[in-house]
Every structure is written in structure tokens, then in C-alpha cells.
């Protein structure tokens, strides 16, 4: 397609409007709604992979819009009553279809690329870790918009009715919603017996993906391959419907999308742990002595190293040979709702943890001591309990020799209540003989690291109840 033809098509088609609506609505959604994509290490402007996943997540409504705009474009010849006239021209039908589809595909892909570019400029300012592992996620996202639009054009040409575009857009939206809420989810039970859901193979047929919960999580290669096969089949069916003129050829045009879906389901992994996987390169440790972070957070190592080493020194002075010997960013990604797993020899930290996120300098040392004593047993993705916060405060005071208010991202009122209870428990605990204090600290750590029993009850001898 030469530049002159492209300019003409842009003037005659809805392609520019489709691209503009996709870009502006996506940016409005991201900037006007204060949600998970703005917070923590997995914010859409914090790292490259979360950027790709969050923008792909927007396809739950951008893709139905692309399908609807494509159907509207497919009605153009019917609305202008030129269908019979165009069939008498020597220009091949596939050539006209390619021009029509190419224009819309170019504008939609460009709009999605601009969306990623807006986030990418901000990612460059927030991280030193650059890689290309995120690129397949975004490329498949752009392909999904193109394939959806081409499919919409083909259906619009095959079913030339004013009701086709809205009906097709609603059907596409229902498809993405069902994939995210019911058909694409499998119910499971956690170790605690709590019902939760996990994505299944069908969910990967949706252009949208799960929200970015962890900066280290990415999509596996089989997912990229399976989704690409499915989307290429979808685009092939749309293009075949654009050039088909008889009921027989229109029926045959459905073969690519059906074959693409069948092959994709054979390629796509069935185990959720093989769909969303840990990016090993991003999780590679970068260390300063006994203090390590992942490559994604390498820029924070300088600020963490000093407080981390000081926390280890104080913990060793209090616990002796039972003290942890290293501080590491937790690179283990566990299913939501599962119980965390801790090590007595390593202080595992999460930069999104309220205790760590709000701490700097000396307060970061206090936070690391608290995490080294009571790491927390709330299921993955759940909020902690007040009892654990109290236990952390008392345990940190025992190591430091005096009570300190721990840093927290909680509201001042909640922190004040925790400090009041913790200070009262600390006064009682400090009055105990040294041997009894040590016995209760050991019992508390056993409960805290095994996540069996209540750490605060063990620390207070059951008096907290």
C-alpha cells in the first residue's frame, strides 16, 4: 500500500477515529482511575514487564471496541451501495480488502504502540533494569487489536446490518468478561481451605491478561505462541470473509479461526504455574555482601545495604547463632491465597510490604529487624493482622533494647492503636526474667516461621487473649 492510497483510505474510513478512541480511552482509564496500576513495584510505569501486562489488561474493553469499529468499517461498501459496482472492476477483491484492513490495522497498532510509548518513557525514569522480555507481551496485544478489527470487518461485510457493529462489540465484551470471571477461571482451595480461583487454558484465548501482581512475573513462551496462532487464525477468517461472495466461501472462511483455536488450545499450557512464570533474568540477585535484591530493584541496593547489615548485626547480638545471616528481596512468587514460606537464616523482604515501603535509614533497620523476628503469616495477597503487628513491635523492641514505633503505611489512627497495645505488652515482657524472655522469643519465632499458631500468644504466654 503506497502513501497516496493510505491517505485516501484514512480520509474515507473510520480507522483514524478507531485509533484515536483506543489511545485516548486507554490513557483516560489509566490516568483518571487510581487503582493498582499506580502503586508498588508492579506499577505500570515502574518496570517494563508490568507496563506490558497492565496495557494488555486494558484489552478487556479495547479489543471489543476494535471489533466494533472493524464491523463498522466492513459496512462501508454496503452503506454507500457500491458493492455490485466494485465487483465489476478489474481490481482483485483481495487487493481492496488488503487496503481496507491494512489501514485500520496500521492505525490500531500505532495507537497501542503510542500507549506503550507513553508508559515506556516513564519506566525509563524509574528503573535501571532494561530488557526485551516484555516485547512479546505488547506485540501480541497489538496483534489482538488488529485481528479483532479484521474479524469485525469480515463479519460486517458478511452481515451488512446497522445492528452488526454494536452486537458484535457486545459479544466481544461478553467473551472477554466471561474469560476473566467464569469460563476462564478454575476454582481451587488453598492450604487454609479458602476458596480461590486460578486462570485456566481457556482464559488465554482472551486478548486481556491477569493484572500485574508482581514485577517478576511474566507470560511464558508457550502462551505467546498459542495466542499468536489463535489471533492469526482470527485475522485470516476476517480477511477471508472480506473477500468471500458466496455462502459456501463464507462458511469455508470460518476454518482458519476454528483451526487456530484448536491448535492454540493444544499449545497453551494447562497449568497456571506454566502460564505466568518468574522471569529468571529479572529475579537474578544483585548483592552487596549479605544484602541482596533482584535485578529489577538494583537501584535500591545502595539505600538497603547499610540498614540491612546493621539489622543483621543487631539480630546476631540478640539471637546469637540462631540469627539470620543475610537479607534478600523475596523472589519467590506463590499463588494468591497460599501460605508464605520463610527461612530462619534469611530476612526476606518485599518492597511493597507496608513495613518496608514506608521505611528509610534507621527506620529501615527497625523494619528489617521486625521482619527477621516475625515475617508475617498472612496468605499471599491478603492484608496482615493487628496481632502480628503488635508481635513485630515487641520483638523489635527486645532486639533494640527499647520500644520504637515501627514505620508503616497504615493510617495514623491504626498505627497509634497498634503502638499503644504493643507498648503495654512490651512493659510486661521486659519485666520477665531473661531466661523466660528468651524462651518466649524462641516460641514466638517457631510460630512465626512455621505459620502454625499465633506469634503474639507465644510471645505473651497466651495473655494477649
C-alpha positions as CSV (number, residue, x, y, z in Angstrom):
1,X,0.0,0.0,0.0
2,X,1.6,3.3,-1.1
3,X,1.3,6.6,0.8
4,X,-1.3,8.1,-1.6
5,X,-3.6,5.1,-1.1
6,X,-3.1,5.2,2.6
7,X,-4.0,8.9,2.8
8,X,-7.2,8.3,0.8
9,X,-8.2,5.4,3.0
10,X,-7.6,7.4,6.1
11,X,-9.9,10.1,4.9
12,X,-12.7,7.7,3.8
13,X,-12.6,5.2,6.7
14,X,-13.2,5.2,10.4
15,X,-9.7,4.0,11.0
16,X,-8.3,7.3,12.4
17,X,-11.3,7.5,14.8
18,X,-10.7,3.9,15.9
19,X,-7.1,4.6,16.7
20,X,-7.9,7.9,18.5
21,X,-10.6,6.4,20.6
22,X,-8.4,3.4,21.6
23,X,-5.5,5.6,22.6
24,X,-7.4,8.4,24.4
25,X,-9.8,6.0,26.3
26,X,-6.8,3.8,27.5
27,X,-4.9,6.9,28.7
28,X,-8.0,8.3,30.4
29,X,-8.6,4.9,32.1
30,X,-5.0,4.7,33.4
31,X,-4.7,8.4,34.5
32,X,-8.2,9.1,35.8
33,X,-8.7,5.9,37.8
34,X,-6.5,5.5,40.9
35,X,-6.1,1.7,41.0
36,X,-3.4,-1.0,41.4
37,X,-1.5,0.1,38.2
38,X,-0.2,3.2,40.1
39,X,1.1,1.5,43.3
40,X,4.1,-0.5,44.3
41,X,6.9,-2.2,42.4
42,X,4.4,-3.6,39.8
43,X,3.0,-0.2,38.8
44,X,2.6,0.3,35.1
45,X,5.3,2.9,35.0
46,X,7.7,1.1,37.4
47,X,9.1,-1.8,35.3
48,X,8.9,-2.9,31.7
49,X,7.0,-6.2,32.2
50,X,4.3,-4.7,34.4
51,X,3.9,-2.0,31.8
52,X,3.3,-4.6,29.1
53,X,0.9,-6.6,31.4
54,X,-1.2,-3.6,32.5
55,X,-1.6,-2.3,29.0
56,X,-2.6,-5.8,27.9
57,X,-5.1,-5.9,30.7
58,X,-6.9,-2.9,29.2
59,X,-7.8,-5.1,26.2
60,X,-10.8,-6.4,28.1
61,X,-12.6,-3.4,26.7
62,X,-10.2,-2.1,24.0
63,X,-10.5,-5.3,22.0
64,X,-14.3,-5.2,21.8
65,X,-14.0,-1.6,20.7
66,X,-11.6,-2.7,17.9
67,X,-14.0,-5.4,16.8
68,X,-17.0,-3.0,16.8
69,X,-15.0,-0.4,14.8
70,X,-13.9,-3.1,12.4
71,X,-17.5,-4.1,11.8
72,X,-18.5,-0.5,11.2
73,X,-15.7,-0.3,8.6
74,X,-16.9,-3.5,7.0
75,X,-20.3,-1.9,6.3
76,X,-18.8,0.9,4.3
77,X,-19.4,-0.5,0.8
78,X,-22.9,-1.6,1.8
79,X,-23.8,1.8,3.2
80,X,-22.6,3.5,0.0
81,X,-24.4,0.9,-2.2
82,X,-21.3,0.3,-4.1
83,X,-20.9,-3.5,-3.6
84,X,-22.2,-4.5,-7.0
85,X,-20.2,-1.8,-8.8
86,X,-17.0,-2.8,-7.1
87,X,-17.4,-6.4,-8.3
88,X,-17.4,-5.3,-11.9
89,X,-14.0,-3.6,-11.6
90,X,-10.8,-5.4,-12.7
91,X,-9.2,-4.8,-9.3
92,X,-9.0,-8.1,-7.3
93,X,-11.2,-8.4,-4.3
94,X,-8.3,-9.4,-2.1
95,X,-6.5,-6.2,-3.1
96,X,-9.4,-4.0,-2.0
97,X,-9.7,-6.0,1.2
98,X,-6.0,-5.7,2.0
99,X,-6.1,-1.9,1.6
100,X,-9.2,-1.6,3.8
101,X,-7.8,-4.0,6.5
102,X,-4.2,-2.6,6.3
103,X,-5.4,1.0,7.0
104,X,-7.3,0.0,10.2
105,X,-4.6,-2.4,11.3
106,X,-1.9,0.4,11.0
107,X,-3.9,2.9,13.0
108,X,-4.8,0.5,15.8
109,X,-1.3,-0.9,16.1
110,X,0.1,2.6,16.1
111,X,-2.4,3.7,18.8
112,X,-1.3,0.7,21.0
113,X,2.3,1.4,20.3
114,X,1.8,5.1,21.4
115,X,0.1,3.9,24.6
116,X,3.1,1.7,25.4
117,X,5.5,4.5,24.5
118,X,3.8,6.9,27.0
119,X,4.4,4.3,29.8
120,X,7.8,3.4,28.5
121,X,9.1,7.0,28.8
122,X,8.1,6.9,32.5
123,X,9.6,3.4,33.0
124,X,13.0,4.7,31.8
125,X,12.9,7.3,34.5
126,X,12.0,4.8,37.3
127,X,14.3,1.8,36.7
128,X,17.8,0.9,35.6
129,X,16.8,-2.6,34.5
130,X,16.1,-2.7,30.8
131,X,15.4,-5.9,28.8
132,X,13.3,-7.1,25.8
133,X,11.4,-9.8,27.6
134,X,8.3,-7.6,27.8
135,X,8.2,-7.0,24.0
136,X,6.3,-10.3,23.0
137,X,3.5,-9.4,25.5
138,X,3.0,-6.0,23.8
139,X,3.4,-7.3,20.3
140,X,0.6,-9.9,20.9
141,X,-1.5,-7.1,22.4
142,X,-1.1,-5.1,19.2
143,X,-1.9,-8.2,17.1
144,X,-5.0,-8.8,19.0
145,X,-6.4,-5.4,18.2
146,X,-5.5,-5.9,14.5
147,X,-7.0,-9.4,14.4
148,X,-10.2,-8.2,16.2
149,X,-10.7,-5.3,13.8
150,X,-10.2,-7.5,10.7
151,X,-12.6,-10.1,12.1
152,X,-15.1,-7.3,12.7
153,X,-14.7,-6.1,9.1
154,X,-15.3,-9.6,7.7
155,X,-18.4,-10.1,9.8
156,X,-19.7,-6.6,8.9
157,X,-19.2,-7.4,5.2
158,X,-20.9,-10.8,5.6
159,X,-23.8,-9.5,7.7
160,X,-24.5,-6.0,6.4
161,X,-26.8,-4.6,9.0
162,X,-26.7,-1.5,11.2
163,X,-27.1,-3.8,14.2
164,X,-23.9,-5.8,13.4
165,X,-21.3,-3.4,14.9
166,X,-23.0,-2.9,18.3
167,X,-24.0,-6.6,18.5
168,X,-20.5,-7.7,17.7
169,X,-18.9,-5.3,20.2
170,X,-21.2,-6.5,22.9
171,X,-20.5,-10.2,22.1
172,X,-16.7,-9.5,22.2
173,X,-17.0,-7.7,25.5
174,X,-19.1,-10.6,26.9
175,X,-16.4,-13.0,25.7
176,X,-13.6,-11.2,27.5
177,X,-15.7,-10.8,30.6
178,X,-16.5,-14.5,30.7
179,X,-12.9,-15.4,30.2
180,X,-11.9,-13.3,33.2
181,X,-14.7,-14.1,35.5
182,X,-16.1,-17.6,35.0
183,X,-15.2,-19.7,31.9
184,X,-11.6,-18.7,32.1
185,X,-11.3,-19.5,35.9
186,X,-11.0,-22.7,37.8
187,X,-11.9,-22.8,41.5
188,X,-9.4,-24.2,43.9
189,X,-8.9,-24.4,47.6
190,X,-5.8,-23.0,49.4
191,X,-4.0,-24.9,52.2
192,X,-6.2,-23.0,54.6
193,X,-9.3,-24.3,52.9
194,X,-10.2,-20.9,51.5
195,X,-11.8,-21.0,48.0
196,X,-9.9,-19.1,45.3
197,X,-9.7,-19.2,41.5
198,X,-6.9,-19.6,39.0
199,X,-6.8,-19.0,35.3
200,X,-7.2,-22.0,33.0
201,X,-6.3,-22.6,29.4
202,X,-9.5,-21.0,28.0
203,X,-8.6,-17.7,29.7
204,X,-5.6,-17.4,27.4
205,X,-7.9,-17.1,24.4
206,X,-8.8,-13.7,25.7
207,X,-6.6,-10.8,24.5
208,X,-6.6,-9.4,28.1
209,X,-4.3,-10.9,30.7
210,X,-4.2,-11.0,34.5
211,X,-3.3,-7.9,36.4
212,X,0.4,-7.4,37.2
213,X,0.7,-8.6,40.8
214,X,4.5,-9.0,40.9
215,X,7.2,-7.3,38.8
216,X,9.0,-10.6,38.4
217,X,6.0,-12.4,36.8
218,X,5.8,-12.7,33.0
219,X,4.0,-14.8,30.4
220,X,5.7,-18.0,29.2
221,X,6.8,-18.6,25.7
222,X,4.0,-21.3,25.0
223,X,1.5,-18.6,25.9
224,X,2.9,-16.2,23.3
225,X,3.0,-18.9,20.7
226,X,-0.5,-20.2,21.4
227,X,-2.1,-16.7,21.4
228,X,-0.3,-15.8,18.2
229,X,-1.7,-18.9,16.4
230,X,-5.2,-18.1,17.7
231,X,-5.0,-14.4,16.6
232,X,-3.6,-15.2,13.2
233,X,-6.4,-17.7,12.6
234,X,-8.9,-15.0,13.7
235,X,-7.3,-12.4,11.3
236,X,-7.3,-15.0,8.5
237,X,-11.0,-15.7,9.0
238,X,-11.8,-11.9,9.0
239,X,-9.9,-11.4,5.8
240,X,-11.5,-14.4,4.1
241,X,-14.9,-13.1,5.0
242,X,-14.0,-9.7,3.4
243,X,-13.3,-11.3,0.0
244,X,-16.0,-14.1,0.2
245,X,-19.0,-13.5,-2.0
246,X,-21.0,-16.8,-1.7
247,X,-22.5,-18.6,1.3
248,X,-20.1,-21.5,0.6
249,X,-17.0,-19.4,0.7
250,X,-18.2,-17.6,3.8
251,X,-18.7,-20.9,5.5
252,X,-15.2,-22.1,4.5
253,X,-13.8,-18.8,5.8
254,X,-14.6,-20.0,9.3
255,X,-12.0,-22.8,9.0
256,X,-8.9,-20.6,10.0
257,X,-10.3,-19.4,13.3
258,X,-11.6,-22.8,14.3
259,X,-8.2,-24.4,13.3
260,X,-6.4,-21.6,15.1
261,X,-8.4,-22.1,18.3
262,X,-7.9,-25.9,18.2
263,X,-4.1,-25.6,17.7
264,X,-3.8,-22.9,20.2
265,X,-5.5,-25.0,22.9
266,X,-3.0,-27.8,22.2
267,X,-0.1,-25.4,22.5
268,X,-1.3,-23.3,25.5
269,X,-0.2,-24.7,28.9
270,X,-2.9,-26.0,31.2
271,X,-1.0,-25.5,34.5
272,X,-1.4,-21.9,35.8
273,X,2.3,-22.1,37.0
274,X,3.4,-22.5,33.4
275,X,1.2,-19.6,32.2
276,X,2.5,-16.9,34.5
277,X,6.1,-17.7,35.3
278,X,9.0,-16.0,37.1
279,X,11.4,-14.1,34.8
280,X,14.7,-15.7,35.9
281,X,16.8,-12.9,34.5
282,X,14.8,-10.3,36.4
283,X,14.9,-12.3,39.6
284,X,18.7,-12.7,39.5
285,X,20.2,-11.5,42.7
286,X,22.5,-8.4,42.9
287,X,24.4,-8.3,46.2
288,X,26.4,-6.0,48.5
289,X,27.8,-8.5,50.9
290,X,25.0,-10.3,52.7
291,X,22.3,-7.9,51.4
292,X,20.8,-8.8,48.0
293,X,18.0,-7.5,45.8
294,X,16.7,-8.7,42.4
295,X,17.9,-7.0,39.2
296,X,14.7,-5.1,38.9
297,X,15.4,-3.3,42.2
298,X,19.1,-2.9,41.7
299,X,18.8,0.9,42.2
300,X,17.6,0.4,45.8
301,X,20.6,-1.7,46.9
302,X,22.6,1.3,48.0
303,X,19.9,2.5,50.3
304,X,19.2,-1.0,51.6
305,X,22.8,-2.3,52.2
306,X,23.7,-0.2,55.2
307,X,20.4,-0.7,57.2
308,X,20.4,-4.4,56.2
309,X,23.9,-5.0,57.6
310,X,23.1,-3.1,60.7
311,X,19.9,-5.2,61.2
312,X,21.9,-8.4,60.8
313,X,24.4,-7.2,63.4
314,X,21.7,-6.4,66.0
315,X,19.9,-9.6,65.3
316,X,23.1,-11.6,65.9
317,X,23.7,-9.7,69.1
318,X,20.3,-10.7,70.4
319,X,19.9,-14.2,69.0
320,X,23.5,-15.4,68.6
321,X,23.9,-18.5,66.4
322,X,20.1,-18.6,65.7
323,X,20.2,-15.2,64.0
324,X,19.7,-14.8,60.2
325,X,22.9,-14.2,58.2
326,X,21.5,-12.5,55.1
327,X,18.9,-10.0,53.9
328,X,17.3,-10.8,50.5
329,X,14.4,-9.5,48.4
330,X,11.9,-12.3,48.2
331,X,11.9,-13.5,44.6
332,X,9.5,-16.5,45.2
333,X,6.2,-16.0,43.6
334,X,3.4,-18.0,45.2
335,X,-0.2,-18.4,44.2
336,X,-2.6,-15.9,45.8
337,X,-4.1,-17.2,49.0
338,X,-1.3,-19.7,49.7
339,X,0.7,-19.6,52.9
340,X,4.1,-17.8,52.7
341,X,7.3,-19.8,53.3
342,X,10.1,-18.3,55.4
343,X,13.7,-19.0,56.3
344,X,15.3,-18.5,59.7
345,X,18.7,-17.8,58.1
346,X,17.5,-15.1,55.7
347,X,15.4,-12.0,56.3
348,X,13.1,-11.9,53.2
349,X,11.7,-8.6,52.3
350,X,9.2,-7.3,49.9
351,X,9.5,-3.7,48.8
352,X,5.7,-3.5,48.6
353,X,5.3,-4.6,52.2
354,X,3.8,-1.7,54.3
355,X,6.5,-2.1,56.9
356,X,9.4,-1.8,54.4
357,X,7.8,0.6,51.9
358,X,7.5,3.3,54.4
359,X,11.0,3.0,55.9
360,X,14.3,4.7,55.2
361,X,17.6,4.8,57.0
362,X,17.4,3.9,60.7
363,X,13.7,3.1,60.4
364,X,14.5,0.6,57.7
365,X,16.9,-1.1,60.1
366,X,14.0,-1.4,62.6
367,X,11.7,-2.7,59.9
368,X,14.2,-5.4,58.8
369,X,14.6,-6.5,62.4
370,X,10.9,-6.8,62.8
371,X,10.7,-8.9,59.6
372,X,13.6,-11.0,60.8
373,X,11.7,-11.8,64.0
374,X,8.1,-12.0,62.8
375,X,8.0,-12.2,59.0
376,X,4.2,-12.4,58.8
377,X,1.8,-15.3,58.1
378,X,-1.0,-13.6,56.2
379,X,-1.8,-15.6,53.0
380,X,-0.3,-14.2,49.8
381,X,-2.3,-11.2,48.6
382,X,-4.1,-10.7,51.9
383,X,-3.7,-8.0,54.5
384,X,-1.9,-8.7,57.8
385,X,-3.5,-8.9,61.2
386,X,-3.1,-6.4,64.1
387,X,-1.7,-9.2,66.3
388,X,1.2,-9.7,64.0
389,X,2.0,-6.0,64.0
390,X,2.0,-6.0,67.8
391,X,4.3,-9.0,67.9
392,X,6.7,-7.4,65.4
393,X,6.8,-4.2,67.6
394,X,7.5,-6.1,70.8
395,X,10.1,-8.4,69.2
396,X,11.9,-5.4,67.6
397,X,12.0,-3.6,70.9
398,X,13.5,-6.7,72.5
399,X,16.3,-6.7,69.9
400,X,16.9,-2.9,70.1
401,X,16.6,-2.8,73.9
402,X,13.9,-0.1,73.8
403,X,10.5,0.4,72.3
404,X,10.4,2.1,68.9
405,X,7.4,2.9,66.8
406,X,7.9,1.0,63.6
407,X,7.4,2.6,60.2
408,X,4.1,1.9,58.5
409,X,2.0,2.9,55.5
410,X,-1.2,2.4,57.6
411,X,-3.3,5.2,58.8
412,X,-2.0,7.2,61.8
413,X,-5.0,6.0,63.9
414,X,-4.4,2.3,63.2
415,X,-0.7,2.7,63.9
416,X,-1.4,4.5,67.2
417,X,-3.7,1.7,68.3
418,X,-1.0,-0.9,67.5
419,X,1.7,1.1,69.3
420,X,-0.5,1.5,72.4
421,X,-1.1,-2.2,72.7
422,X,2.5,-3.1,71.8
423,X,3.9,-0.7,74.3
424,X,1.8,-2.2,77.1
425,X,2.9,-5.7,76.1
426,X,6.5,-4.6,75.9
427,X,6.4,-3.3,79.5
428,X,5.0,-6.7,80.7
429,X,7.6,-8.6,78.6
430,X,10.5,-6.5,79.8
431,X,9.7,-7.3,83.4
432,X,10.2,-11.0,82.9
433,X,13.5,-12.7,83.7
434,X,16.0,-13.0,80.9
435,X,15.6,-16.8,80.5
436,X,11.8,-16.6,80.3
437,X,12.1,-13.8,77.7
438,X,14.4,-15.9,75.6
439,X,12.1,-18.9,75.9
440,X,9.1,-16.9,74.7
441,X,11.1,-15.3,71.9
442,X,12.0,-18.8,70.7
443,X,8.4,-19.9,70.9
444,X,7.3,-16.8,69.0
445,X,9.8,-17.4,66.2
446,X,8.7,-21.1,66.0
447,X,5.1,-20.0,65.5
448,X,6.0,-17.1,63.2
449,X,8.3,-19.1,60.8
450,X,6.1,-22.2,60.6
451,X,2.9,-20.2,60.4
452,X,1.4,-22.6,62.9
453,X,0.0,-20.9,66.0
454,X,-0.2,-17.3,67.0
455,X,3.1,-15.4,67.3
456,X,1.7,-12.8,69.8
457,X,0.2,-15.5,72.0
458,X,3.5,-17.3,72.1
459,X,5.3,-14.0,73.0
460,X,2.9,-13.1,75.8
461,X,2.3,-16.6,77.1
462,X,-1.3,-16.6,75.9
463,X,-2.1,-13.4,77.9
464,X,-3.0,-11.4,74.7
465,X,-6.2,-13.3,74.5
